[in-house]
């Protein structure tokens, strides 16, 4: 009888430890994607999926009250598929995405929702070519591989107009070149 009671206490302690560990998972890093320049055109490029569930990648359209525009489903998209977001984006403007599981285990995640931040892995080491991976099972479940939907967000910056001081320097440099030729 003593051994069974001891085993029950140990099992209860392990379960409590696991649930405490899961409850303490807190994602504090914002996976937001931000325009690195003014007048940026944004292109989303599908990189692939290694998911069993079927999910839809969407863009939260700020021009339409944040309503999603579905870009692809992870099982119908082909590596290299491209979608150019409508409009142009200002320096620092946030670009948000959603991912909704539509077959398998129904759930929805968004980079705009702090509770969902852990579902997204964003590599913005090159701010003009951001790589995003999504975990499709709500954490702390799932395998945390963030390869259930993968895509790039590529920023093409508008034409840069030189500052007035730069134009003046170019003008002075041109005059010096003309004088040297004579």
N, C-alpha and C positions, 0 to 999 in steps of 0.2 A: 504494500500500500504506500509506503514511504517513497519508493522509487517512482511510482506513477505520479504522485504529487510533485515530486522534484522535477520530473520530466515535464509536467504541465507548466510549472513555474518557469523553467528554462525556455520552453516554447513561447510562453507569453512574453517573456523578456525579449526574445529575438524578434517576435512580431512587433512589439512596441518600438524596438530599436529601428526596425525597417520602416515603420510608419513615421517615426520621428525624422529619420533621414530623408524620406520622401517629402515630408512637410517642410523641411528646411531648405529645399531647393528653391532658390530665388534668383531670377534672372534680372539683373539691374542694368544691363547694357542695352541701349536702344538700337535695334537692328535697322533703324531708319536709313534710307538712301536719300542723299541730298545732292542737288545739282552743284557741280564744281565751278560753274560759270554762268554768266548772263546769257540769255537768248539761246538756251541749249535745246537741241532736238534730242529726244530720247528714243532709243531703239531697244526693244527687249528681244533677246535671242535665246531660244530654247536649247539647253545643253543635254538634257536627258532625264531619265527616271529609272529608279530601281525599286518601284513600289508594287505591292500586291493590290492595294486599294486603288480605285479610280478617283482622281481628284481634278478639280478645275483651278487653273491659275487665273487670277483676275487682277486688274489694276483698279484702284479706287480713284475714280475720275473726279478731281476737285472741281471741274467745270460743270458737273452734273450732280452737285450735292454729295459727292463721295460715293455715288452708286458704282458698283463693280461693272467693268467691261470684261467679259470673259475672253481671255486670250487663247487658251488651249486646255484640253484635258491631257493629263500625263500619258495616257495610253494611245492617244490619236496624234499627238505632236511628233514631228520628225526632227531629229537633231539638225540645228541650223535654221529652223523656222524663225521668221522675224516678224515683229509687229512694231510699227512706229507709232508712238503715243501722239494723239492730236495735241496741238498747241505747242508753245515754247515755254521754257521754264527759266526762272530767274535764279541767280546765284543764291545758294542756300535753301532753295525751295525743296520741300520734302516730296518724295515720290513713294507712295504706299501701295502694297500689294496684299492680296488675300489668297487663301488657298482653302478650297472647300472639298471635303471628301463626299463624293456623290454616290459611291458604291463601295460597300465594305463596312465601314464604321462611320456613320454620318457625324461630321464635325466641321467647324469652320475656324480658320485662324487669320489674323491680320497683323501686319507690321504696325498698324495704327493703334492696336489694343495692347496695352502694357502686359496684360495677363498672358498674351500669346507670344511675347518676344522670344522665349526659349525655343519656339518651334522653327525659328529662322536662324540660319548661320550666314552672316554677311561678311564678305571679304572686300573691303573698300581700300586695300593698300594701293590700288591704282584708282583714284576717284573718278576717272573717266571711263573705267571698265570694271564695274562692280560685279562680283560673282555671288549668287544667292543660292543656298540650299535649304530645303524644307524637310522637317520631320513630320510625317503625316499621322502619327499616333500621339495624342496629347500626353505631354510629359507630366509626371516622371515615368510614364509607361513608354513603350516603344524602344527602339534600339539606339536612338540619338545619333544616327549616322548622317542625318540631314541630306540624304541622297534620293528622297522620294519624289522630289521635283527640283530640278536645277536649271538656273537660267542666268544670263548676263544682262546687265543694264548698262548700255553704252551711251555716253553723252558726247554729242558733237556740238562744239561751241560755235556760236554765230561769229560773223566776221568781226574782228577786233579793229576798232578805230583807234589809231595812235593818239596819245595825249598831245595837247598843244606844244608842250615842251619838247617832245620827241620830234614833232614835225619841224620845229625851229632848228633843232640839231641836224636833222636831215638837210634842211635848206642851207645851213652854214657849211656842212660837209660838201654839198654840191658846189657851192661857190668856191671852196678851196680847190676842188678837183678842176673846175673850169680855169682858175688862175694858174694852176700847175701846168696845164696843157699849153698855155701861151708862152 
